[in-house]
Amino acid sequence: MSLLNAGSSIAGWVEQTIPLGYCSLDGGRVHTYALIDRLREQAPITLVCCAFDVPTSCFYDYLARRRAINRKRMQQRCELRRLFKESRNSAGSRALMSMMRELGYQIGRFKVRNLMKEAGLVSKQPGAHRYKVAQSE
């Protein structure tokens, strides 16, 4: 099988398998890996990775990271939830970062922001005060 024939067979397989108008760049790498994970039942991983222009080693790394549980991150997320509840859902990433640092965690604002996103925590700030307009009678 020549390289030209292999390329045409990959292109044919991609056209038949992947939905029309789908771009792997639409959802980012994680969505691309998830799609490759679903498609690997229908074709070899090397073929699917080649179709999406993703190295197979990156895909295998994604699978390994997905299986591994990061205990340190889970502990930080639990502590973050506790602090967030203590603040009555009003603390943002900067306030939570300073609270975590007071407890001895070496953590930055962007990590706190990502942990908040993972835990589904959204800061609730009170709205602006609306003054009542005087009605002339």
PyMOL commands that set and color helices and strands:
alter all, ss='L'
color gray80, all
select helices_A, chain A and resi 3-17+28-39+45-51+56-67+71-86+93-102+109-119
alter helices_A, ss='H'
color red, helices_A
deselect
rebuild
show_as cartoon
